[in-house]
């Protein structure tokens, strides 16, 4: 005889959402996977929750997000009759307001001291459009002295140089190298400078913009570690700093990153407005090279929402912009993320892959890898090569794919990145059928991959 339901709050929420146990289980698994947590939740698991079993670990938070995505109604674990997850403020860093440095002080503390809470925080669909809803006037505050000494252009250059160093370390060695050091630097030196006074209004603008780049990098490092919820929080505060800086185009550039994260997590319809708005804000107001970066992200958004013809036209538009661009004239906040031509090639490949053109995708991934110096951009070069190999394999070229994967492994040496490890694990899965058939290239590559992962 089946045991009776004891958690009537969760039962009512599932009923209101018109979800089957299977649908809820799949939703929870997806939310967890977005932050690198692998669950085996199934309908039987849901039934156990209804009978009073406590969901393990951070699962209560994942259940809340899965139900929200279905209903649009926010839940807390307590409202669902579940134990509370160990977190003091699940919304920490998601809101966007007039004091991003103050919010970041709490996020940095949590990142350094309570990593588990933010690392397991779910990526919030509810927060996707917050940057578009942010009242820009709230950032138009006086540039009067807040505290500290007077800073000027020299301090701005020093901060840029430090963040550039951290960025180079990130690209060459992976997101987990220098991560704590970056957070400490932002938390102490940069936060103090942002709260200080400046010789000129322009100096203040440039300092806030440089800080936004540093916080953006912190988000990128969280993203590289598979911590999507934490990355989203950093991106939101980077956006707030960029808005406060008043630097034309920088706020839109962070929207572009948020759009790319949403597409990566397969929320294209919800994030399309971000890439569309970013391009609208930037077009004609930034240099051609920077506009090409906005345009190619918009092309990806178009492809992801099945707008085939506009996507192809947008790819061509991005390429045309590059042909007229002086890439040395790009602003610091756009130039910090690597060669523009490589970025356009890599994201063009994503467009073609989405449209089913595997050959075009492979060619563009190859072009992207070729334009990234391996000594400086080891991780992203490796990931471009991995993506190229997947397209080659899908097109029937196992020998060619193995050769490309071997080049990717060459580039991964010394890189500490969750994304590269996941790429190698996926590669081994793709090789399994060819290894079992006795394809020597696949067998040799799989052995090398096994050593890499050890």
C-alpha positions, 0 to 999 in steps of 0.5 A: 500500500502506497504511503500517504503524502505528507508534504502537502505544500509541495504537492499543491505547488506541483499541482498548480504548476500542472507538472508531472513528477517526471517533468519536475524531476527533469527540471530539477536535473537541468537547473542543477546541471547549469551549476555543475551539480549532477543529480539523478532525480527521477519521478520516484525521487519526487514521490519520496519528497512528497512522503516527507523525505528531505531533498539532498544538498542544495536540491531544495533551491533547485526545486524552487527554480524549476517550479519558478521556470514553469509558473513564473512564481518565486518560491522559497524552500519553506513555502514548499515544506522543505528544509532551508538551504544553508544560505543567508540571502539567495538573491545576493548579487542578483539585484541591480541598484545604485551601490554595486560596490556595496553589493560586491563587498558581500558577494566577494566575502561569500565567494572567498569565505562561503564558496559552497553557497554561491557556487551552488546557487541556481542560475536565475531565469527570473533575473535575466531581464533585470538589466533591462528593467534597471532604472538608469537614472538611479546610477546618475549620482553625484561624483562628490567625494565618498571617502579616501584619497584623490585618484587620477589617471595613473591609478586608472592605468594601474588598475587596468594593468593589474586586471590585464595581468589577471586576464592573461593568466586566466586565458593562458592557464585557466579560470582557477589560476589566480582566482582568489588573488583577483577577488582579493585585489578587487575587494581591497584596492579597487573597491577603495578606489571606486569609493574615493574621490577623483581629480576629474569626472573622466577619471572617475568614469574610467575607474568605474569602467576598469572596475566593471572589467575586473568584476566581469573577469570574476564572473568569467572565472566563475563561468569557467568553473561551471558556477553559473549562478555566481557568474550571473551575479558578478555580471549583474554587478559589472553591468551596474558599474558600467552603467554608473561609469557612463562610458558609452557602450560598456553597459551594452557589452555586459548585456552581450555577455549575459545574452551569451551565458543565457544562450549557452544555458539554452534559454535563447528566447528569454535572452534574445532581448539582451543581445538585441538591446545591446546592439541597439544601444551600441550600433553607430555609437562605438567603433567598427571593431567593437560593433562587430562583437555586438553584431556577431552575438546578435547573429547567434541570438537570431540563429538560436531563435530560428531566424535563419536569414537574418542570422546569416546577414548579421554574420556578414555584417559583422565581417564587413565591420571588421574589414573597416575597423581599426582594431587598435582603436577598440576601447579597453573594456572590449579589447580585454577579451582577446582578438576581435577577429577570433571572437567573430570567427568563433561565434560565426561558427556557433551560428553555422552549427546552429543552422546545421552547416557543419562544414561552415562551422568547422571552418570558422572554428579553425579560423578562430583557433588560428588567430589566437596565439597559443601562448596567450589564449591556450584555453579558448584556442583549445575549446575552439579546436574541440568544437571544430573536431565535433563538427568534423566528427558529425560530418563523418571525418573521424581521422580528421577529428582525432587530429584536431582533438590532439591539437586541442589537448596540446593547447590544454597543457597546464590549463586548470578549467572545468570547461576543458575537463568537461570537453575532454570527458565529452570527447571520450564519450564521442570516441567510445564507438570508434574505439570499440570498432578498433579505430587506432586513431580513436584508441590512441587519442582516448588513451591520451585523454585518460592520462590528461584526466588522471 
